[in-house]
Amino acid sequence: MINNVNKYPISQLLDPESNLVFEIPKYQREYTWSSSQWENLFDDITDNDHGYFLGSIICINTTNDTINELKLEVVDGQQRLTTLSILLATLYSTLNLYVNDLDDDQRSDLLQLKRKLILKKTKDKIRVIPQTQNHNLDDYKGLLSDLKIISNYPKPPFAGNRRIFKAFNYFQKRINKYIEDSADKMSTLFEILEKINSAVIVMIEVSNHADAYTLFESLNNRGTPLTAVDLIKNLLLSRLDVTDSGNIDYYFEKWTQILNYIGDDYSVQERFFRHNYNAFRNALNEPFKRDDRSYPLGAIATRSNLLNIYEKIIKNDPQEFLETILNNASIYSTILLRNQDQMSESLKNSYLDLERIQGTPSYLLLLYLLKQSDDLLLTEDHIIKINKLLINFFVRRNLTDIPATRDLTRIFMSLVEEIEDKHLTGEDVYIKIRQRLIESSASDSTFKERLSGQVYIDNSGATRFILCMIAKQGMTLENQIDLWKYNRSKQYVWTIEHIFPQGENIPDSWVDMIANGDKDLAKEYQSKYAHTFGNLTITGYNSTLSNRSFEEKKERKDNNGNYVGYRNGLNLNADVVTEEKWTVDIITKRTQRMVDKIMTMFSL
């Protein structure tokens, strides 16, 4: 996995006599360091003794021509290397102002400093090659040209407003301030140079991107870590740059579109790449079969082996991979509701409810079904029916923990393979999915037992979903309420309300009503019944109800005279508002009614 690990002072890492080049992949994350990181780096170097440890970098040897320069691809540590180069360029610029005052040794040191930035015996071969996003490479070359380190290179428009030049300006001010009160400016400047030269970086050289990613999880000294998806992108685009460099901008736009489909949330991006492999692993493994192994790339994609799988796929055919993954990302965006073109309300709501009940493990099955929908003869009605099945399955699973979380992916993967192997189409696909979900799900008796218990403690999210679905059944077009609306704090406006309060200090009015004044008995009732379905409802004004008496909770109004208590219009509260008081017997009977209703609503 690791080819070499060496500790180098900067003077050796950027050895003026060597032909070593550090290249940051074209489409890595852009240069993002700002004043806080620049300040830390400058202070760390100048405030500490010689030999200060600056951290590590991870590189892959991409050299094709060993006679000329040795090229290392920097997959972690680009921010630090780029910043060090800017700092050295700034120091060179400052020292060069006093070139006529330098002695021969100092002039030699100044030349050596320049050779840390460009290769020996060349005019323009820069040693650290920033990536191209946001004009990083052009800005860097423009800066070196301004400082007479390389020959004339046009300074890009507005370069002064971007980070490369801002970093230079920052270091220029810090260096000027540092030498401002010095009696010997030359000695002070060379002291800074010596501290930079003696600062240490550990360089870890690995064989491939998968090995690099493994190291990211164990190294804590990096600034902004690359993700597996970042590395898949870097590997893909670097491969395409070799096979079809003239169209690299076109390929980058394609990759950008993939992320536009999936969104900015890394967990969703990573999940998509796992689901993509797990849904289509038969086809993806076909080019790699050389022996009896069915899945030479891996039986299942996990977080730990994701990069290793995709590295092999990309190296085999990067163009085909990009086109396929782009198409699949477009399909996945439909499930995520990032693409709702010509989508019916019924289909949209089925995707929404599946996400709300935390049914995302099933997305790999849906990705497969949607992509193959023409061959499988699946209509929108089929997909809605399948989504409904999946919703019911996850309601039951999330309350019973059957099947175990670790088994979910394999259940949906095996469904894909059975549909393929048996060449199922149309209604037979639905029947097979239903059959498998019934086999995998908790029994009705287990589900009913869990529903009859303290569901709020078992899974408050699933409990809220069920209550909202019951409330939704009683809505019409005229009285629609969005029970999933968020407030400014990203919390639900409509929340679960415990009718008999769940707080530790039970109000006297409730002790009198539910336990005839016996506080210990009220506490016992609370522990047994407060978190059951019979004692739960949904209100939009939980904080205004809190520990009020039952009557106040029922009749509560806002300043405009609108009911904000249990008379809020939700059918979920229809039986509650008919009661004069709230007792254990009422809670128990309401629980039984609700459980029977839920069993029917979420049957398989």
C-alpha positions as CSV (number, residue, x, y, z in Angstrom):
1,M,0.0,0.0,0.0
2,I,2.7,2.5,1.1
3,N,5.7,2.6,-1.2
4,N,7.8,5.1,0.8
5,V,7.6,7.2,3.9
6,N,10.3,9.8,4.3
7,K,10.8,12.9,6.5
8,Y,12.2,15.8,4.5
9,P,13.2,19.3,5.4
10,I,11.8,21.8,2.9
11,S,15.3,22.4,1.6
12,Q,15.4,18.7,0.5
13,L,11.7,18.3,-0.5
14,L,12.2,21.3,-2.9
15,D,15.8,20.5,-3.6
16,P,17.2,23.0,-6.1
17,E,19.3,20.3,-7.7
18,S,16.5,17.9,-8.3
19,N,14.1,17.6,-11.1
20,L,11.2,16.7,-8.8
21,V,7.8,18.2,-9.7
22,F,4.7,18.2,-7.5
23,E,1.6,18.3,-9.6
24,I,-1.8,18.9,-8.1
25,P,-4.5,17.2,-10.3
26,K,-6.3,19.6,-12.5
27,Y,-9.7,19.0,-11.0
28,Q,-8.9,18.7,-7.3
29,R,-10.5,21.1,-4.9
30,E,-9.4,24.7,-5.6
31,Y,-7.0,26.6,-3.4
32,T,-9.0,27.5,-0.4
33,W,-6.6,28.6,2.4
34,S,-7.2,32.1,3.7
35,S,-5.8,34.5,6.3
36,S,-6.3,32.2,9.3
37,Q,-4.3,29.4,7.7
38,W,-1.7,31.8,6.3
39,E,-1.2,33.3,9.8
40,N,-0.9,29.9,11.4
41,L,1.7,28.7,8.9
42,F,3.8,31.9,9.2
43,D,3.7,31.9,13.0
44,D,4.4,28.2,13.2
45,I,7.6,28.6,11.2
46,T,8.8,31.9,12.7
47,D,7.9,31.3,16.3
48,N,9.3,27.8,16.7
49,D,12.8,26.4,16.6
50,H,14.4,25.1,13.4
51,G,13.1,21.8,12.3
52,Y,9.4,22.5,13.0
53,F,7.1,19.8,11.8
54,L,4.6,21.0,9.2
55,G,2.6,17.8,8.7
56,S,2.4,15.3,5.9
57,I,1.6,15.1,2.2
58,I,0.5,12.0,0.2
59,C,1.7,11.5,-3.3
60,I,1.4,9.1,-6.2
61,N,4.3,8.6,-8.6
62,T,3.0,9.4,-12.1
63,T,6.3,9.6,-13.8
64,N,6.3,8.4,-17.4
65,D,9.7,9.6,-18.5
66,T,12.4,8.9,-15.9
67,I,15.1,10.7,-17.9
68,N,13.4,14.1,-17.5
69,E,11.5,15.3,-14.5
70,L,10.1,13.1,-11.7
71,K,6.5,13.9,-11.3
72,L,4.4,13.2,-8.2
73,E,0.7,13.7,-8.1
74,V,-0.3,15.4,-4.8
75,V,-3.5,13.8,-3.5
76,D,-3.4,15.3,0.0
77,G,-1.4,18.3,1.1
78,Q,-1.9,20.6,-1.9
79,Q,-3.0,23.6,0.2
80,R,0.1,23.4,2.3
81,L,2.5,23.0,-0.7
82,T,0.9,25.8,-2.6
83,T,1.1,28.1,0.4
84,L,4.7,27.3,1.1
85,S,5.5,28.1,-2.6
86,I,3.8,31.4,-2.3
87,L,5.6,32.2,0.9
88,L,9.0,31.3,-0.7
89,A,8.1,33.5,-3.7
90,T,7.3,36.4,-1.4
91,L,10.6,35.9,0.5
92,Y,12.5,35.8,-2.8
93,S,10.8,39.0,-4.0
94,T,11.7,40.8,-0.7
95,L,15.3,39.6,-0.8
96,N,15.6,40.5,-4.4
97,L,15.0,44.2,-3.5
98,Y,18.3,44.1,-1.7
99,V,20.2,42.1,-4.3
100,N,22.9,44.8,-4.7
101,D,23.6,44.6,-0.9
102,L,24.1,40.8,-0.8
103,D,27.5,39.1,-0.7
104,D,28.4,36.2,-2.9
105,D,27.1,33.5,-0.5
106,Q,23.8,35.4,0.0
107,R,23.4,35.8,-3.8
108,S,23.9,32.0,-4.1
109,D,21.3,31.4,-1.5
110,L,18.9,33.7,-3.4
111,L,19.5,31.7,-6.6
112,Q,18.9,28.5,-4.7
113,L,15.7,29.9,-3.3
114,K,14.6,30.6,-6.9
115,R,15.4,27.0,-7.9
116,K,13.0,25.8,-5.2
117,L,10.3,27.4,-7.3
118,I,11.5,26.5,-10.8
119,L,13.6,23.6,-12.0
120,K,17.3,24.1,-12.5
121,K,18.4,25.0,-16.0
122,T,14.9,26.0,-17.0
123,K,13.2,29.4,-17.2
124,D,9.6,28.5,-16.7
125,K,9.3,24.9,-15.3
126,I,7.6,25.4,-12.0
127,R,8.2,22.9,-9.3
128,V,4.8,23.0,-7.6
129,I,2.0,23.0,-10.2
130,P,-1.3,24.2,-8.7
131,Q,-4.6,22.9,-10.1
132,T,-6.6,24.9,-12.6
133,Q,-9.9,25.7,-10.8
134,N,-10.7,29.3,-10.2
135,H,-7.6,30.4,-12.2
136,N,-5.2,29.0,-9.5
137,L,-2.5,27.9,-12.0
138,D,-2.7,31.0,-14.1
139,D,-2.7,33.2,-11.0
140,Y,0.3,31.4,-9.6
141,K,2.2,31.8,-12.9
142,G,1.1,35.4,-13.1
143,L,2.5,36.0,-9.6
144,L,5.9,34.3,-10.4
145,S,6.1,36.4,-13.6
146,D,5.4,39.6,-11.7
147,L,8.2,38.7,-9.3
148,K,10.6,38.0,-12.2
149,I,10.9,34.3,-11.2
150,I,9.7,33.0,-14.6
151,S,9.5,34.8,-17.9
152,N,6.6,36.9,-19.0
153,Y,3.2,35.4,-18.3
154,P,0.0,37.4,-18.6
155,K,-1.6,38.2,-15.2
156,P,-5.2,37.0,-15.4
157,P,-7.9,39.7,-15.0
158,F,-9.0,40.2,-11.3
159,A,-6.2,38.0,-10.0
160,G,-5.6,40.5,-7.2
161,N,-9.1,39.6,-5.9
162,R,-8.3,35.9,-5.7
163,R,-6.5,33.8,-3.1
164,I,-3.1,33.3,-4.7
165,F,-2.4,37.0,-4.8
166,K,-4.1,37.7,-1.5
167,A,-1.8,35.1,0.1
168,F,1.2,36.9,-1.5
169,N,0.0,40.3,-0.2
170,Y,-0.5,38.8,3.3
171,F,3.0,37.3,3.5
172,Q,4.5,40.4,2.1
173,K,3.0,42.5,4.9
174,R,4.0,39.9,7.5
175,I,7.6,39.8,6.3
176,N,7.8,43.6,6.1
177,K,6.5,43.9,9.6
178,Y,8.9,41.2,10.8
179,I,11.9,43.1,9.5
180,E,10.6,46.6,10.3
181,D,12.4,47.0,13.6
182,S,15.3,44.8,12.8
183,A,18.8,46.3,12.9
184,D,20.0,43.8,10.3
185,K,17.2,43.2,7.7
186,M,19.4,40.9,5.6
187,S,20.1,38.6,8.6
188,T,16.5,38.6,9.6
189,L,15.3,37.7,6.1
190,F,17.8,34.9,5.8
191,E,16.8,33.7,9.3
192,I,13.2,33.3,8.0
193,L,14.5,31.5,5.0
194,E,16.6,29.1,7.1
195,K,13.6,28.3,9.3
196,I,11.5,27.5,6.2
197,N,14.3,25.4,4.8
198,S,14.6,23.4,8.0
199,A,10.9,22.9,8.6
200,V,9.9,19.3,8.1
201,I,7.3,17.5,6.0
202,V,6.6,13.8,5.9
203,M,6.0,12.6,2.3
204,I,4.1,9.4,2.0
205,E,4.3,7.9,-1.5
206,V,1.5,5.4,-2.3
207,S,0.7,3.3,-5.4
208,N,-2.8,4.4,-6.2
209,H,-5.8,6.5,-5.1
210,A,-7.4,3.8,-3.1
211,D,-4.3,3.5,-0.9
212,A,-4.3,7.3,-0.5
213,Y,-7.9,7.3,0.7
214,T,-7.2,4.6,3.3
215,L,-4.5,6.9,4.7
216,F,-6.8,9.9,4.9
217,E,-8.8,8.2,7.7
218,S,-5.8,7.8,9.9
219,L,-4.0,11.1,9.3
220,N,-5.3,14.1,11.3
221,N,-2.9,16.8,10.3
222,R,-4.5,17.7,7.0
223,G,-6.5,20.9,6.4
224,T,-9.5,19.9,4.4
225,P,-9.6,16.2,3.7
226,L,-10.5,14.8,0.3
227,T,-13.5,12.4,0.2
228,A,-13.8,9.1,-1.7
229,V,-16.0,11.0,-4.2
230,D,-13.3,13.7,-4.6
231,L,-10.8,11.0,-5.4
232,I,-13.1,9.1,-7.8
233,K,-13.4,12.4,-9.6
234,N,-9.6,13.1,-9.6
235,L,-8.9,9.6,-10.8
236,L,-11.5,9.7,-13.6
237,L,-10.4,13.1,-14.9
238,S,-6.7,12.4,-14.7
239,R,-7.4,9.2,-16.6
240,L,-9.4,11.1,-19.2
241,D,-6.7,13.7,-19.4
242,V,-4.3,11.0,-20.6
243,T,-6.7,9.3,-23.0
244,D,-8.5,12.4,-24.4
245,S,-6.8,15.5,-23.1
246,G,-8.4,17.7,-25.8
247,N,-11.8,17.2,-24.3
248,I,-11.0,17.4,-20.6
249,D,-13.2,20.5,-20.1
250,Y,-16.1,18.7,-21.6
251,Y,-15.6,15.8,-19.2
252,F,-15.3,18.1,-16.3
253,E,-18.7,19.6,-17.2
254,K,-20.1,16.1,-17.3
255,W,-18.8,15.5,-13.8
256,T,-20.3,18.7,-12.6
257,Q,-23.6,17.7,-13.9
258,I,-23.4,14.4,-11.9
259,L,-23.0,16.4,-8.7
260,N,-25.8,18.7,-9.7
261,Y,-28.1,15.7,-10.0
262,I,-27.0,14.3,-6.6
263,G,-26.5,17.5,-4.6
264,D,-23.8,18.8,-2.3
265,D,-24.4,16.5,0.6
266,Y,-21.4,14.2,0.7
267,S,-23.3,11.4,2.5
268,V,-25.8,11.4,-0.4
269,Q,-23.0,11.4,-3.0
270,E,-21.2,8.5,-1.3
271,R,-24.5,6.6,-0.9
272,F,-25.2,7.0,-4.6
273,F,-21.9,5.5,-5.7
274,R,-22.5,2.6,-3.3
275,H,-26.0,2.1,-4.6
276,N,-24.8,2.4,-8.2
277,Y,-22.4,-0.5,-7.8
278,N,-24.7,-2.6,-5.7
279,A,-27.6,-2.2,-8.2
280,F,-25.6,-3.1,-11.3
281,R,-22.8,-5.2,-10.0
282,N,-23.4,-8.1,-12.5
283,A,-22.8,-5.8,-15.5
284,L,-20.0,-3.9,-13.8
285,N,-18.1,-7.1,-13.0
286,E,-18.5,-8.7,-16.4
287,P,-15.3,-7.1,-18.0
288,F,-13.2,-8.3,-15.0
289,K,-14.2,-12.0,-14.8
290,R,-11.1,-14.1,-15.3
291,D,-11.8,-17.1,-13.1
292,D,-14.7,-18.6,-11.1
293,R,-15.3,-15.5,-9.0
294,S,-18.6,-14.0,-9.7
295,Y,-17.7,-10.5,-8.4
296,P,-14.0,-9.9,-8.8
297,L,-14.5,-6.2,-8.0
298,G,-16.2,-7.0,-4.7
299,A,-19.4,-8.7,-3.5
300,I,-20.8,-5.5,-2.2
301,A,-19.7,-1.8,-2.2
302,T,-19.0,-0.4,1.2
303,R,-17.5,2.9,2.4
304,S,-14.2,1.2,2.9
305,N,-13.8,-0.5,-0.5
306,L,-15.7,2.1,-2.7
307,L,-12.7,3.8,-4.1
308,N,-10.9,0.5,-4.9
309,I,-13.9,-0.7,-6.9
310,Y,-14.3,2.4,-8.9
311,E,-10.6,2.8,-9.5
312,K,-10.6,-0.5,-11.4
313,I,-13.8,0.4,-13.3
314,I,-12.4,3.8,-14.4
315,K,-9.1,2.4,-15.5
316,N,-10.9,-0.1,-17.7
317,D,-12.9,2.4,-19.7
318,P,-13.2,6.0,-18.3
319,Q,-15.4,7.3,-21.1
320,E,-18.0,4.6,-20.7
321,F,-17.9,4.9,-17.0
322,L,-18.6,8.7,-17.1
323,E,-21.5,8.3,-19.5
324,T,-23.1,5.5,-17.5
325,I,-22.7,7.2,-14.1
326,L,-24.1,10.4,-15.5
327,N,-27.2,8.6,-16.8
328,N,-27.6,6.8,-13.5
329,A,-27.2,10.0,-11.5
330,S,-29.9,11.6,-13.5
331,I,-32.2,8.6,-12.6
332,Y,-31.2,8.8,-9.0
333,S,-32.1,12.5,-8.9
334,T,-35.7,11.5,-9.7
335,I,-35.8,9.4,-6.5
336,L,-34.2,12.3,-4.6
337,L,-36.9,14.6,-6.1
338,R,-34.2,16.9,-7.5
339,N,-35.8,16.3,-10.9
340,Q,-39.6,16.4,-10.8
341,D,-40.3,17.1,-14.5
342,Q,-43.6,15.5,-15.6
343,M,-43.9,13.7,-12.2
344,S,-47.4,13.1,-10.9
345,E,-48.3,14.2,-7.3
346,S,-48.9,10.5,-6.4
347,L,-45.4,9.5,-7.5
348,K,-43.8,12.6,-5.9
349,N,-45.6,11.9,-2.6
350,S,-44.5,8.2,-2.6
351,Y,-40.9,9.3,-2.9
352,L,-41.3,11.9,-0.2
353,D,-42.9,9.4,2.2
354,L,-40.2,6.8,1.5
355,E,-37.5,9.4,2.4
356,R,-39.4,10.5,5.5
357,I,-39.6,7.0,6.9
358,Q,-35.8,6.6,6.3
359,G,-36.2,4.1,3.4
360,T,-33.0,5.2,1.6
361,P,-31.5,1.7,1.7
362,S,-34.1,0.7,-0.9
363,Y,-32.9,3.4,-3.4
364,L,-30.5,0.9,-4.9
365,L,-33.5,-1.3,-5.9
366,L,-35.4,1.7,-7.3
367,L,-32.4,2.9,-9.2
368,Y,-32.3,-0.5,-10.9
369,L,-36.0,-0.6,-11.6
370,L,-36.2,2.9,-13.0
371,K,-33.2,2.4,-15.3
372,Q,-34.6,-0.9,-16.6
373,S,-38.2,0.2,-16.5
374,D,-38.7,-0.3,-20.3
375,D,-37.3,-3.8,-20.4
376,L,-39.1,-4.7,-17.1
377,L,-42.4,-3.3,-18.5
378,L,-42.9,-1.1,-15.4
379,T,-45.3,1.8,-15.4
380,E,-45.5,4.7,-13.1
381,D,-48.4,2.9,-11.3
382,H,-46.0,0.0,-10.7
383,I,-43.4,2.3,-9.1
384,I,-46.0,3.9,-6.9
385,K,-47.2,0.5,-5.7
386,I,-43.6,-0.6,-5.1
387,N,-42.9,2.6,-3.2
388,K,-46.0,2.0,-1.0
389,L,-44.7,-1.5,-0.2
390,L,-41.3,-0.1,0.7
391,I,-42.8,2.5,2.9
392,N,-44.9,-0.1,4.8
393,F,-41.8,-2.3,5.1
394,F,-39.7,0.5,6.6
395,V,-42.5,1.5,9.0
396,R,-42.5,-2.1,10.4
397,R,-38.7,-2.4,10.2
398,N,-37.9,0.8,12.0
399,L,-40.2,0.0,14.9
400,T,-39.2,-3.7,15.2
401,D,-35.6,-3.6,14.0
402,I,-36.4,-6.6,11.8
403,P,-34.5,-7.2,9.6
404,A,-31.3,-5.8,11.0
405,T,-29.8,-2.7,9.4
406,R,-26.8,-4.7,8.2
407,D,-29.0,-7.0,6.2
408,L,-31.0,-4.3,4.2
409,T,-28.5,-3.8,1.4
410,R,-28.2,-7.5,0.7
411,I,-32.0,-7.9,0.7
412,F,-32.4,-5.3,-2.1
413,M,-29.3,-6.5,-4.0
414,S,-30.7,-10.1,-4.0
415,L,-34.0,-8.8,-5.2
416,V,-32.3,-7.1,-8.2
417,E,-30.5,-10.4,-9.0
418,E,-33.7,-12.5,-8.7
419,I,-35.5,-10.1,-11.0
420,E,-32.7,-10.4,-13.5
421,D,-32.2,-14.2,-13.2
422,K,-35.9,-15.0,-13.6
423,H,-36.5,-12.3,-16.2
424,L,-39.5,-10.9,-14.3
425,T,-41.6,-8.1,-15.8
426,G,-44.5,-6.0,-14.9
427,E,-46.8,-7.2,-12.1
428,D,-44.5,-10.2,-11.5
429,V,-41.8,-7.7,-10.4
430,Y,-44.2,-6.2,-7.9
431,I,-45.3,-9.7,-6.7
432,K,-41.6,-10.8,-6.2
433,I,-40.7,-7.6,-4.2
434,R,-43.8,-8.0,-2.0
435,Q,-43.0,-11.7,-1.4
436,R,-39.4,-10.9,-0.4
437,L,-40.4,-8.0,1.9
438,I,-43.0,-10.2,3.7
439,E,-40.3,-12.9,4.2
440,S,-37.9,-10.4,5.6
441,S,-40.2,-8.3,7.7
442,A,-41.4,-8.8,11.3
443,S,-44.5,-10.9,11.7
444,D,-47.8,-9.2,12.3
445,S,-47.8,-10.3,15.9
446,T,-44.4,-8.9,16.5
447,F,-45.4,-5.6,14.8
448,K,-48.6,-5.4,16.8
449,E,-46.8,-6.0,20.0
450,R,-44.3,-3.2,19.3
451,L,-47.1,-0.9,18.3
452,S,-48.9,-1.5,21.5
453,G,-45.8,-0.6,23.6
454,Q,-43.9,2.6,24.2
455,V,-43.4,3.5,20.6
456,Y,-42.1,7.0,21.2
457,I,-39.1,5.7,23.1
458,D,-38.5,2.9,20.6
459,N,-38.4,5.2,17.6
460,S,-39.8,8.7,17.8
461,G,-39.1,9.4,14.1
462,A,-41.2,6.4,12.9
463,T,-43.8,7.3,15.5
464,R,-44.2,10.8,14.2
465,F,-44.4,9.5,10.6
466,I,-47.2,7.1,11.5
467,L,-49.1,9.9,13.4
468,C,-48.7,12.2,10.4
469,M,-49.9,9.6,8.0
470,I,-53.0,9.0,10.1
471,A,-53.7,12.7,10.2
472,K,-53.1,13.0,6.5
473,Q,-55.9,10.5,5.8
474,G,-58.5,12.9,7.2
475,M,-57.4,15.8,5.1
476,T,-59.2,17.2,2.0
477,L,-58.1,19.7,-0.6
478,E,-59.7,22.4,1.5
479,N,-58.0,21.6,4.8
480,Q,-54.6,20.5,3.6
481,I,-51.8,21.1,6.2
482,D,-48.1,20.5,5.6
483,L,-47.2,18.5,8.6
484,W,-43.6,18.3,7.4
485,K,-43.0,22.0,7.4
486,Y,-39.8,23.3,9.1
487,N,-39.3,26.5,11.0
488,R,-36.3,28.8,10.8
489,S,-34.4,26.5,13.2
490,K,-34.9,23.6,10.9
491,Q,-37.3,21.9,13.3
492,Y,-40.7,20.6,12.5
493,V,-43.5,23.1,13.1
494,W,-45.9,20.2,13.8
495,T,-44.6,18.0,16.6
496,I,-45.6,15.0,18.7
497,E,-47.6,16.1,21.7
498,H,-47.9,13.9,24.8
499,I,-51.5,14.4,26.1
500,F,-50.7,13.1,29.5
501,P,-47.4,15.0,30.1
502,Q,-44.1,13.2,29.9
503,G,-42.1,15.6,32.1
504,E,-40.6,14.5,35.4
505,N,-42.8,16.9,37.5
506,I,-46.4,15.9,36.8
507,P,-48.7,18.9,37.4
508,D,-51.2,18.5,40.2
509,S,-54.2,18.8,37.9
510,W,-53.0,15.7,36.1
511,V,-52.2,13.8,39.3
512,D,-55.7,14.5,40.4
513,M,-57.3,13.5,37.1
514,I,-55.4,10.4,36.2
515,A,-54.5,9.0,39.7
516,N,-57.0,10.6,42.1
517,G,-54.2,12.6,43.7
518,D,-51.8,9.7,44.2
519,K,-48.4,11.0,42.9
520,D,-46.7,7.7,43.0
521,L,-49.5,6.0,41.0
522,A,-49.4,8.9,38.5
523,K,-45.7,8.3,38.1
524,E,-46.3,4.6,37.5
525,Y,-49.0,5.4,34.9
526,Q,-46.7,7.8,33.2
527,S,-43.9,5.3,32.9
528,K,-46.4,2.7,31.4
529,Y,-48.6,4.8,29.1
530,A,-47.2,8.3,28.4
531,H,-45.2,7.1,25.3
532,T,-47.9,4.8,23.8
533,F,-49.9,5.7,20.7
534,G,-53.1,6.2,22.8
535,N,-51.4,9.2,24.5
536,L,-49.8,10.8,21.5
537,T,-51.0,13.2,18.9
538,I,-49.7,16.0,16.6
539,T,-50.0,19.7,17.3
540,G,-48.3,22.7,15.9
541,Y,-48.2,24.5,19.2
542,N,-46.5,22.0,21.6
543,S,-44.6,24.7,23.5
544,T,-47.9,26.5,24.3
545,L,-49.6,23.4,25.6
546,S,-46.8,21.8,27.7
547,N,-48.0,20.9,31.1
548,R,-51.4,22.6,31.0
549,S,-54.5,20.8,32.2
550,F,-56.3,18.5,29.9
551,E,-59.2,21.0,29.5
552,E,-56.8,23.9,28.7
553,K,-55.0,21.7,26.1
554,K,-58.3,21.0,24.4
555,E,-59.6,24.6,24.4
556,R,-56.4,26.6,23.9
557,K,-56.7,29.5,21.4
558,D,-54.2,31.9,20.0
559,N,-54.5,35.7,20.2
560,N,-56.6,35.7,17.0
561,G,-59.1,33.3,18.5
562,N,-58.0,30.3,16.5
563,Y,-57.9,26.9,18.2
564,V,-54.3,25.8,18.8
565,G,-55.1,23.0,21.2
566,Y,-56.7,19.7,20.4
567,R,-59.5,21.4,18.5
568,N,-57.0,22.3,15.8
569,G,-58.9,20.4,13.1
570,L,-56.7,17.3,12.7
571,N,-58.8,14.1,12.5
572,L,-56.1,12.6,14.7
573,N,-57.6,14.6,17.6
574,A,-61.3,13.9,16.8
575,D,-61.6,11.3,19.6
576,V,-59.6,13.3,22.0
577,V,-61.8,16.4,22.0
578,T,-64.9,14.4,22.8
579,E,-63.4,13.3,26.2
580,E,-64.2,15.2,29.4
581,K,-61.1,13.8,31.1
582,W,-58.1,11.8,30.3
583,T,-57.6,8.4,32.0
584,V,-55.6,5.3,31.7
585,D,-58.6,3.4,30.4
586,I,-59.1,6.0,27.7
587,I,-55.4,5.8,26.7
588,T,-55.5,2.0,26.6
589,K,-58.6,1.9,24.4
590,R,-57.3,4.6,22.1
591,T,-54.0,2.7,21.8
592,Q,-56.0,-0.4,20.7
593,R,-58.0,1.5,18.1
594,M,-54.9,3.2,16.7
595,V,-52.9,-0.1,16.6
596,D,-55.7,-1.8,14.6
597,K,-55.7,1.2,12.2
598,I,-52.0,1.2,11.8
599,M,-51.9,-2.6,11.2
600,T,-54.3,-2.0,8.3
601,M,-52.5,1.0,7.0
602,F,-49.0,-0.6,6.9
603,S,-49.8,-4.1,6.0
604,L,-47.7,-6.0,3.4
